[in-house]
Amino acid sequence: MKVCFFLLDGDSNASSRHRVLQYVPMLREAGIEPVISRPVPERFYQRLVERGGSQRDKAVFYSTFLTCRTFDVLRAERFDAVVIQRDLFPFGPPLLERMLHRRNPHLVYDTDDATYLRPVFTPKTPFQRIRHFGKVIDVVRNARWVSAATEPIADWARQFNAHVTVVPMALDLREYDQVCAEPARPGGPLVLGWAGTGGGLIYLEKLAPVLREISAKHDIVVRVLSGGYQRVPLPGVPIDPRPWRPQLALREMAGFDIGLVPLDDTPFEQAKFPFKLLQYLALRIPSVVSRVGTAAALVRHGENGLLARSNAEWRDALESLLADSELRNRLSTEGRRTVEQNYTIERIGPLLIDGLSRATA
């Protein structure tokens, strides 16, 4: 059986890697030959997206993306099934999606985000003005199977399709064990860490008053790993901003003493899978998490993490972790166990294989 996976982003993107690419060996063992359709050749993605960012870079990227994607869609009948991962092409009406379905009705839709909602941090650029968030309904209706990372996304999809499975994000813990086994860094201030996209910095910004108060009383530094590291909005807080570098990200996250997972309480964030939290837990980083949606459901307060909603709760949670190394150790151990029991590729991979098999029947 041959299946084509249409990735929305490059190989270094979390969705591309952890929804598709990490399963390639497992799929082959199950008799499924994956063929990867990338938006552009990976070297262009790294140059135009990861290291680029200008309007010219984006224009070149999306025009090349559209050309490559159209070419791959025209060859879709060669496969036993085709998988749209999040979005076939981010702009305009669902013309490519309908073309793909006509050429291959064995369509699968996979997403780890509420792609039917516009996030509050969506930039107001010319490109974003021509996004059609409603076109995902068309894709979900036509799919033989829908793979959703969270229950809220799955609930939404079931309005349009009865064949929906929750397939959470998962990790290959061998990568994390290699990082965890490295020698501990030298002493210094305790590191409160946050990792995410430039758009996600708005979540961290809302913690600024709490972090200023904490930093006035404790020897801490807030380490930020992000493509937006040059514009971290934390005035008065000691920060260590670093660019997001895929090759070094796990090693740099492993240097966090406490993980920060602030979120807004909106429908988009309620449905979102808290992937960075999953990584923190796998790295044995005790974390404080907003009491929002799926992120809150993953955390058992006081057992494998701490939950907070108001600034006062965030302050109290951080004070507790900073003052109590035994609490940090306990949460880190239970957090790692949570991943081992529920979110490894060995546990989640069979769900993907089963769904793909049913889609080709």
LINDA-V226161 format. One record per residue. N is the residue number from 1. PHI is phi in whole degrees, 0 to 359 (NA if undefined). PSI is psi in radians with two decimals (* if undefined). OMEGA is omega in degrees with one decimal (999 if undefined). Layout:
BEGIN
N | PHI | PSI | OMEGA
N | PHI | PSI | OMEGA
END
This chain:
BEGIN
1 | NA | 2.29 | -178.5
2 | 244 | 2.21 | -176.3
3 | 235 | 2.29 | 176.6
4 | 261 | 2.22 | 177.7
5 | 255 | 2.06 | 177.9
6 | 268 | 1.79 | -179.4
7 | 279 | 2.51 | 175.5
8 | 276 | -0.51 | -174.8
9 | 231 | 3.14 | -179.9
10 | 285 | 3.08 | -174.5
11 | 298 | -0.53 | -177.3
12 | 281 | -0.21 | 179.4
13 | 290 | 2.47 | -175.7
14 | 299 | -0.72 | -179.0
15 | 293 | -0.79 | 179.0
16 | 300 | -0.83 | -174.3
17 | 287 | -0.79 | -170.1
18 | 265 | -0.16 | 172.7
19 | 262 | -0.39 | -174.0
20 | 227 | -1.13 | -164.7
21 | 298 | -0.63 | -178.6
22 | 291 | -0.28 | -179.6
23 | 268 | -0.03 | -175.5
24 | 305 | -0.86 | 178.8
25 | 299 | -0.70 | -179.5
26 | 294 | -0.70 | 178.3
27 | 297 | -0.74 | 179.6
28 | 297 | -0.68 | 177.3
29 | 297 | -0.50 | 179.9
30 | 272 | 0.09 | 178.7
31 | 86 | 0.30 | 178.3
32 | 250 | 2.09 | 179.3
33 | 266 | 1.90 | -179.2
34 | 278 | 2.36 | 172.7
35 | 243 | 2.23 | -172.9
36 | 258 | 2.13 | 171.7
37 | 260 | 1.92 | 179.4
38 | 269 | 2.66 | 179.7
39 | 299 | -0.68 | 174.4
40 | 212 | 2.87 | 172.2
41 | 308 | 2.48 | -171.3
42 | 303 | -0.64 | -179.6
43 | 296 | -0.58 | 176.3
44 | 289 | -0.66 | 178.8
45 | 300 | -0.80 | -179.7
46 | 297 | -0.69 | -177.2
47 | 284 | -0.73 | -172.7
48 | 272 | -0.49 | -175.8
49 | 250 | -1.02 | -176.2
50 | 294 | -0.70 | -179.0
51 | 252 | -0.12 | -179.4
52 | 265 | -2.42 | 178.6
53 | 132 | -0.24 | 178.9
54 | 288 | 2.85 | 177.6
55 | 298 | -0.61 | 177.0
56 | 295 | -0.77 | 177.5
57 | 302 | -0.74 | -179.3
58 | 294 | -0.70 | 179.5
59 | 297 | -0.75 | 178.3
60 | 295 | -0.74 | -179.1
61 | 300 | -0.90 | -174.3
62 | 288 | -0.55 | 176.1
63 | 291 | -0.70 | 176.2
64 | 293 | -0.70 | 177.2
65 | 305 | -0.89 | -177.5
66 | 299 | -0.70 | 179.8
67 | 295 | -0.86 | -179.6
68 | 298 | -0.75 | -176.8
69 | 293 | -0.73 | 178.7
70 | 299 | -0.75 | 178.5
71 | 300 | -0.77 | -178.7
72 | 290 | -0.62 | 177.6
73 | 297 | -0.66 | -179.3
74 | 294 | -0.26 | 178.6
75 | 256 | 0.21 | -169.7
76 | 294 | -0.43 | -177.1
77 | 291 | -0.18 | 179.9
78 | 286 | -0.20 | -171.0
79 | 250 | 2.73 | 176.5
80 | 284 | -0.44 | 176.1
81 | 203 | 2.73 | 176.3
82 | 232 | 2.43 | -176.7
83 | 241 | 2.10 | 171.5
84 | 269 | 2.06 | -179.0
85 | 261 | 1.73 | 179.4
86 | 77 | -0.94 | -177.5
87 | 197 | 2.41 | 178.7
88 | 285 | -0.76 | 173.4
89 | 208 | 2.32 | -166.9
90 | 286 | -0.23 | -172.0
91 | 238 | 2.70 | 175.2
92 | 82 | 3.09 | 179.3
93 | 290 | 2.96 | -173.7
94 | 281 | 0.89 | -179.1
95 | 289 | -0.82 | 178.2
96 | 296 | -0.67 | -179.4
97 | 298 | -0.73 | 179.1
98 | 291 | -0.65 | 175.8
99 | 297 | -0.75 | 179.2
100 | 298 | -0.77 | -178.5
101 | 295 | -0.63 | 177.1
102 | 294 | -0.63 | -177.9
103 | 278 | -0.45 | 178.4
104 | 208 | 1.79 | -177.9
105 | 286 | -0.13 | 178.9
106 | 276 | 1.19 | -172.3
107 | 262 | 2.37 | 175.1
108 | 239 | 2.43 | 174.9
109 | 244 | 2.28 | -179.6
110 | 231 | 2.34 | 177.1
111 | 209 | 2.58 | 173.9
112 | 247 | 0.09 | 178.6
113 | 231 | 2.78 | 173.8
114 | 281 | 1.35 | -173.6
115 | 292 | -0.13 | 178.2
116 | 271 | -0.03 | 180.0
117 | 241 | 2.56 | 176.2
118 | 270 | 2.03 | 179.0
119 | 296 | 2.63 | -179.1
120 | 295 | -0.42 | -177.7
121 | 270 | 0.12 | 178.8
122 | 301 | 2.16 | -178.2
123 | 292 | 2.59 | -179.7
124 | 268 | 1.28 | -179.2
125 | 249 | 2.87 | 176.8
126 | 304 | -0.63 | 180.0
127 | 295 | -0.76 | -175.6
128 | 291 | -0.43 | 179.8
129 | 292 | -0.35 | -179.0
130 | 255 | 0.33 | 173.4
131 | 279 | 2.43 | 178.9
132 | 245 | 1.62 | -176.3
133 | 291 | -0.40 | -178.5
134 | 282 | -0.19 | -175.4
135 | 289 | -0.30 | 178.1
136 | 296 | -0.43 | 176.8
137 | 299 | -0.73 | 179.0
138 | 300 | -0.74 | -179.0
139 | 293 | -0.80 | -178.5
140 | 297 | -0.72 | 178.8
141 | 300 | -0.66 | -175.6
142 | 275 | -0.18 | -173.8
143 | 287 | 2.49 | 170.8
144 | 285 | -0.47 | -179.7
145 | 205 | 2.48 | 177.9
146 | 240 | 2.23 | 178.0
147 | 251 | 2.00 | -176.5
148 | 241 | 2.41 | -174.5
149 | 285 | -0.39 | -177.1
150 | 224 | 2.82 | 179.6
151 | 294 | -0.71 | 177.0
152 | 301 | -0.70 | 177.6
153 | 294 | -0.73 | 178.9
154 | 298 | -0.72 | 178.2
155 | 300 | -0.74 | 177.9
156 | 297 | -0.80 | -177.0
157 | 296 | -0.54 | -178.0
158 | 292 | -0.22 | 172.7
159 | 295 | -0.44 | -171.8
160 | 240 | -0.19 | -174.5
161 | 204 | 2.30 | -178.9
162 | 277 | -0.25 | -173.9
163 | 258 | 1.35 | -176.1
164 | 233 | 2.35 | 178.2
165 | 231 | 2.43 | 172.1
166 | 279 | 2.03 | 178.4
167 | 239 | 1.63 | -174.7
168 | 296 | 2.86 | 169.2
169 | 296 | 2.64 | -177.7
170 | 215 | 2.83 | -177.0
171 | 234 | 2.60 | 167.7
172 | 269 | 1.78 | -171.3
173 | 292 | -0.24 | 176.6
174 | 298 | -0.63 | 177.7
175 | 295 | -0.67 | -176.1
176 | 284 | -0.58 | 177.9
177 | 294 | -0.61 | 177.7
178 | 296 | -0.70 | 179.3
179 | 290 | -0.78 | -177.4
180 | 296 | -0.46 | -176.8
181 | 280 | -0.14 | -179.9
182 | 289 | 2.68 | -179.5
183 | 301 | 2.55 | 178.6
184 | 294 | 2.60 | 179.7
185 | 287 | 2.85 | 177.6
186 | 298 | 2.85 | -179.8
187 | 293 | 2.92 | -178.4
188 | 161 | -2.86 | 178.4
189 | 296 | 2.63 | 174.4
190 | 291 | 2.41 | -174.2
191 | 260 | 2.03 | 170.0
192 | 267 | 2.12 | -170.3
193 | 244 | 2.53 | 174.9
194 | 222 | 2.38 | 176.6
195 | 227 | 2.42 | 179.7
196 | 172 | -3.09 | -179.5
197 | 285 | 2.89 | 176.5
198 | 300 | -0.66 | 178.3
199 | 296 | -0.55 | -178.7
200 | 287 | -0.12 | 178.7
201 | 298 | -0.34 | 177.9
202 | 296 | -0.51 | 176.4
203 | 293 | -0.80 | -178.5
204 | 294 | -0.63 | -178.5
205 | 302 | -0.60 | -178.1
206 | 289 | -0.24 | 175.3
207 | 271 | -0.02 | -174.8
208 | 307 | -0.82 | 180.0
209 | 300 | -0.71 | 179.4
210 | 294 | -0.79 | -177.0
211 | 293 | -0.60 | 175.0
212 | 296 | -0.75 | 180.0
213 | 296 | -0.75 | -179.7
214 | 295 | -0.75 | -176.4
215 | 292 | -0.39 | 177.6
216 | 287 | -0.34 | -176.1
217 | 249 | -0.35 | -174.7
218 | 229 | 2.68 | 176.9
219 | 276 | 1.61 | -177.6
220 | 228 | 2.87 | 168.2
221 | 220 | 2.48 | 177.6
222 | 261 | 1.97 | 179.3
223 | 266 | 2.25 | -177.2
224 | 240 | 2.12 | 175.5
225 | 251 | 1.97 | -173.3
226 | 193 | 2.66 | 170.0
227 | 296 | -0.37 | 177.7
228 | 262 | 0.50 | -172.9
229 | 297 | -0.37 | -178.2
230 | 279 | -0.09 | -178.6
231 | 226 | 0.84 | 179.3
232 | 288 | 2.11 | -171.8
233 | 270 | 1.09 | -178.5
234 | 231 | 1.18 | 179.4
235 | 297 | 2.40 | 178.3
236 | 82 | 0.06 | -179.6
237 | 246 | 2.29 | 175.9
238 | 294 | 2.11 | -175.3
239 | 235 | 2.73 | 175.6
240 | 230 | 1.39 | -177.1
241 | 281 | 2.33 | -178.8
242 | 224 | 2.54 | 177.2
243 | 292 | 2.61 | 175.2
244 | 285 | 2.01 | 179.2
245 | 239 | 1.94 | -173.2
246 | 308 | -0.66 | -176.6
247 | 289 | -0.41 | -175.1
248 | 246 | -0.03 | -169.9
249 | 300 | -0.81 | -178.0
250 | 296 | -0.74 | -179.9
251 | 297 | -0.70 | -179.4
252 | 287 | -0.64 | 175.2
253 | 295 | -0.60 | 179.6
254 | 299 | -0.30 | 177.0
255 | 278 | -0.03 | 176.4
256 | 287 | 2.39 | 169.8
257 | 271 | -0.56 | 179.7
258 | 220 | 2.31 | 178.3
259 | 266 | 2.48 | 178.3
260 | 248 | 2.21 | 178.1
261 | 229 | 1.24 | 176.6
262 | 278 | 2.48 | 179.1
263 | 217 | 2.64 | 170.0
264 | 280 | 2.67 | 179.2
265 | 266 | 1.32 | 178.2
266 | 235 | 2.86 | 179.8
267 | 305 | -0.63 | 179.9
268 | 296 | -0.87 | -178.7
269 | 288 | -0.53 | 177.0
270 | 298 | -0.59 | -178.0
271 | 271 | -0.31 | -172.1
272 | 292 | 2.43 | 173.0
273 | 280 | 2.24 | -175.9
274 | 279 | 1.32 | -172.1
275 | 295 | -0.72 | 179.1
276 | 298 | -0.65 | 175.5
277 | 300 | -0.76 | 178.5
278 | 302 | -0.72 | 178.3
279 | 294 | -0.73 | 177.7
280 | 301 | -0.80 | -178.8
281 | 297 | -0.72 | 179.4
282 | 296 | -0.53 | 179.1
283 | 271 | 0.11 | 179.4
284 | 63 | 0.70 | 177.8
285 | 259 | 2.00 | 176.8
286 | 295 | 2.38 | -169.8
287 | 227 | 2.67 | 171.6
288 | 250 | 2.30 | -169.6
289 | 230 | 2.43 | 174.7
290 | 299 | 2.46 | -180.0
291 | 281 | 1.25 | -173.7
292 | 222 | 2.17 | 166.4
293 | 51 | -2.37 | -175.4
294 | 296 | -0.59 | 178.6
295 | 300 | -0.77 | 179.9
296 | 292 | -0.58 | -179.7
297 | 292 | -0.47 | -179.0
298 | 283 | -0.42 | -175.8
299 | 259 | 2.31 | 170.1
300 | 260 | 1.89 | -170.7
301 | 304 | 2.21 | 178.4
302 | 84 | -0.13 | 179.9
303 | 252 | -1.00 | 179.5
304 | 241 | 0.14 | 179.7
305 | 173 | 3.12 | 177.2
306 | 237 | 2.46 | 179.4
307 | 253 | 2.56 | 179.5
308 | 211 | 2.54 | 176.3
309 | 243 | -1.02 | -178.0
310 | 276 | 2.92 | 175.4
311 | 300 | -0.63 | 179.2
312 | 296 | -0.71 | 178.8
313 | 292 | -0.66 | 176.2
314 | 297 | -0.77 | 179.7
315 | 299 | -0.80 | -178.3
316 | 296 | -0.70 | -179.2
317 | 295 | -0.78 | -179.9
318 | 293 | -0.69 | 176.6
319 | 301 | -0.74 | -179.5
320 | 299 | -0.80 | -177.8
321 | 291 | -0.68 | -179.6
322 | 294 | -0.56 | -175.8
323 | 271 | -0.27 | -168.3
324 | 230 | 1.69 | -179.8
325 | 292 | -0.53 | 177.8
326 | 294 | -0.67 | 175.9
327 | 297 | -0.75 | 178.3
328 | 300 | -0.75 | -179.6
329 | 295 | -0.72 | -179.0
330 | 295 | -0.79 | 180.0
331 | 295 | -0.65 | -179.3
332 | 294 | -0.68 | 178.7
333 | 293 | -0.80 | -179.3
334 | 289 | -0.57 | 176.8
335 | 297 | -0.79 | 177.3
336 | 298 | -0.71 | 179.6
337 | 297 | -0.62 | 177.8
338 | 301 | -0.77 | 179.1
339 | 293 | -0.79 | -178.3
340 | 301 | -0.63 | -176.1
341 | 276 | -0.38 | -169.9
342 | 227 | -0.36 | -166.4
343 | 227 | 0.66 | 175.0
344 | 261 | 2.77 | 179.3
345 | 296 | -0.50 | 178.7
346 | 294 | -0.57 | 179.7
347 | 275 | -0.62 | -173.4
348 | 268 | -0.55 | -178.2
349 | 309 | -0.77 | 179.1
350 | 301 | -0.50 | 176.5
351 | 295 | -0.72 | 178.5
352 | 295 | -0.80 | -179.2
353 | 298 | -0.76 | 179.5
354 | 297 | -0.78 | -179.2
355 | 296 | -0.73 | 178.0
356 | 296 | -0.68 | 179.4
357 | 296 | -0.71 | 179.4
358 | 291 | -0.56 | -178.6
359 | 291 | -0.43 | -178.7
360 | 266 | -0.08 | -177.0
361 | 290 | * | 999
END
